[in-house]
């Protein structure tokens, strides 16, 4: 998500490093760092580990803005923001089917996840979509806020398209929904009318044991 890029830039600026210097430390090219920071690409697992070591921040903080209680190198402001956020028990709903545009949040949940997240009307879905696999690897659970508000450039949204519910990244000028999977394999969607937004992605949780 774009917040990952924002946190990479935040940590880099704190060290007063250029993108080129961070690229050398993380063993990538400078354009790759630029793409991470502007949100057009997301770092993979190995790159996240190298970024964490180079920037002296926790991988979890880079990925989700969370910490494990240790000094994450990102300053006390990040800790204060996290610990002041209430823990919500968010329902994980079945993937939307049928009349998607009137998706009900009253459906019996598959389970609940506990997360420190600021959202007015949160719900979660298990996502296993190769078109967004770089942002949300398999076994990711995405927490959405149904109160999406205006579309934010670079944000990920759940929206209705041709009778299906899809997760894609919103871009403007021109307005479009972009995939975040392997380059060239998935199409960019250019809506010719206002899209029906079902929720804005605010957090992703990955189950590492597949359970």
C-alpha positions in Angstrom: 0.0 0.0 0.0 1.1 3.7 -0.5 1.7 4.0 3.3 4.6 1.6 2.8 6.2 4.0 0.4 5.6 6.9 2.8 7.2 5.1 5.6 10.3 4.2 3.5 10.7 7.8 2.6 10.1 8.9 6.2 12.8 6.6 7.5 15.2 7.6 4.6 14.7 11.3 5.2 15.3 10.8 8.9 18.7 9.3 8.1 19.3 12.2 5.6 20.0 9.7 2.8 19.4 10.2 -0.9 17.4 7.6 -2.8 20.6 6.5 -4.4 22.3 5.9 -1.1 19.3 3.8 0.1 19.3 1.9 -3.2 23.0 0.9 -2.7 22.3 -0.1 0.9 19.3 -2.2 -0.1 21.0 -3.7 -3.2 18.5 -2.3 -5.7 18.5 0.5 -8.2 17.6 4.1 -7.5 14.4 4.0 -9.8 13.3 1.0 -7.7 13.4 3.1 -4.5 11.6 5.9 -6.3 8.9 3.5 -7.4 8.5 2.2 -3.8 8.2 5.7 -2.4 5.7 6.9 -5.0 3.6 3.8 -4.5 3.8 2.4 -8.0 5.5 -0.8 -6.7 5.7 -2.5 -3.4 8.9 -4.1 -2.0 9.0 -7.9 -1.9 9.8 -9.9 1.3 13.5 -10.0 0.7 13.7 -6.3 -0.1 11.7 -5.5 3.0 14.3 -7.3 5.1 17.1 -5.4 3.5 15.3 -2.1 3.9 14.6 -2.8 7.5 18.3 -3.5 8.2 19.5 -0.5 6.1 17.1 2.0 7.6 17.3 0.5 11.1 13.5 0.2 11.5 11.3 -2.8 12.1 10.0 -4.7 9.1 6.5 -4.7 10.6 6.6 -0.9 10.9 7.5 -0.6 7.3 4.8 -2.9 6.2 1.9 -2.0 8.4 2.9 1.0 10.6 3.0 -1.3 13.6 5.7 -2.2 16.1 6.4 -5.1 18.4 7.0 -2.9 21.3 10.7 -2.4 20.7 12.5 0.7 19.5 11.7 0.7 15.8 14.0 3.6 14.9 11.1 5.6 13.5 10.8 7.9 16.5 8.3 8.1 19.4 5.6 9.6 17.2 5.0 6.4 15.4 4.7 4.5 18.7 2.4 7.1 20.2 0.1 6.9 17.2 0.0 3.2 17.3 -0.7 2.8 21.0 -3.3 5.5 21.0 -5.3 3.6 18.3 -8.1 1.4 19.7 -8.1 -2.3 19.2 -11.1 -3.4 17.1 -12.4 -6.8 16.5 -13.1 -6.7 12.8 -15.4 -9.3 11.2 -13.9 -11.3 8.3 -16.7 -11.7 5.8 -17.1 -14.1 2.9 -16.0 -12.7 -0.4 -18.9 -10.7 -1.9 -21.1 -12.6 -4.2 -24.5 -11.9 -5.9 -25.7 -8.4 -5.5 -22.3 -6.9 -4.8 -23.3 -3.3 -4.9 -25.6 -3.7 -1.9 -23.1 -5.8 0.0 -24.3 -6.3 3.5 -22.1 -6.1 6.5 -24.6 -8.2 8.5 -23.6 -11.5 6.9 -22.3 -14.0 9.4 -18.5 -13.5 9.7 -16.1 -16.3 9.0 -14.1 -15.2 12.1 -12.8 -11.9 13.7 -9.4 -10.3 13.6 -8.1 -8.0 16.3 -6.3 -4.9 14.9 -5.3 -1.4 16.0 -6.9 0.5 13.1 -8.8 3.7 12.7 -11.9 3.0 10.6 -15.5 4.1 10.8 -17.1 1.0 9.4 -14.5 -1.8 9.2 -14.8 -5.2 7.7 -12.2 -7.6 6.4 -11.9 -10.1 3.5 -9.4 -12.9 2.8 -7.6 -12.0 -0.5 -5.9 -14.5 -2.8 -5.9 -12.4 -6.0 -2.7 -12.7 -8.2 -3.5 -9.3 -9.7 -2.6 -7.7 -6.4 -0.2 -10.3 -5.1 2.7 -7.9 -4.8 0.7 -5.7 -2.4 -1.3 -8.5 -0.8 0.4 -11.9 -0.9 -1.6 -15.1 -0.7 -3.1 -15.6 2.8 -3.5 -11.9 3.3 -6.5 -10.6 5.1 -7.4 -7.0 4.1 -9.2 -4.7 6.4 -11.4 -2.2 4.6 -13.3 0.9 5.8 -16.7 1.1 4.2 -16.7 4.8 4.8 -14.2 5.2 2.0 -14.7 8.9 1.4 -13.1 10.4 -1.7 -10.8 8.3 -3.8 -7.2 8.8 -2.8 -4.5 8.5 -5.5 -2.4 5.4 -4.7 -4.9 3.9 -2.3 -6.3 0.4 -2.7 -10.0 -0.1 -2.9 -12.6 -2.8 -3.1 -15.0 -2.0 -5.9 -17.8 -3.5 -8.0 -16.8 -4.1 -11.6 -18.9 -6.2 -14.1 -20.6 -8.1 -11.4 -17.5 -8.9 -9.5 -15.7 -7.5 -6.4 -12.1 -6.5 -7.2 -9.2 -5.0 -5.2 -7.1 -2.6 -7.2 -5.0 0.5 -6.7 -6.7 3.8 -7.7 -4.8 6.2 -9.9 -5.9 9.6 -11.3 -5.0 11.5 -14.5 -6.4 9.5 -16.1 -8.7 7.8 -13.6 -8.0 4.1 -13.5 -7.7 1.0 -11.3 -4.2 -0.6 -11.5 -3.2 -4.1 -10.6 -0.3 -4.8 -8.3 0.8 -8.2 -9.6 3.4 -9.3 -12.1 3.9 -6.5 -14.6 2.1 -6.9 -17.9 -0.1 -9.9 -16.8 -3.1 -8.0 -15.6 -5.1 -5.2 -17.2 -5.6 -1.7 -15.9 -9.3 -0.8 -15.7 -10.4 2.6 -16.9 -14.0 3.2 -15.6 -16.2 5.3 -17.9 -18.4 6.3 -15.0 -18.1 6.8 -11.3 -17.0 3.4 -9.8 -19.0 1.7 -7.0 -16.7 1.7 -4.1 -17.3 -0.9 -1.4 -14.4 0.0 0.9 -10.9 1.4 1.2 -8.1 -0.8 2.3 -6.6 0.4 5.5 -4.6 -2.5 6.7 -3.4 -6.0 5.6 -2.6 -8.9 7.9 -0.8 -11.9 6.6 -1.2 -15.4 8.1 2.2 -17.0 7.8 1.3 -20.5 8.8 -1.6 -20.8 6.3 -4.1 -21.5 9.0 
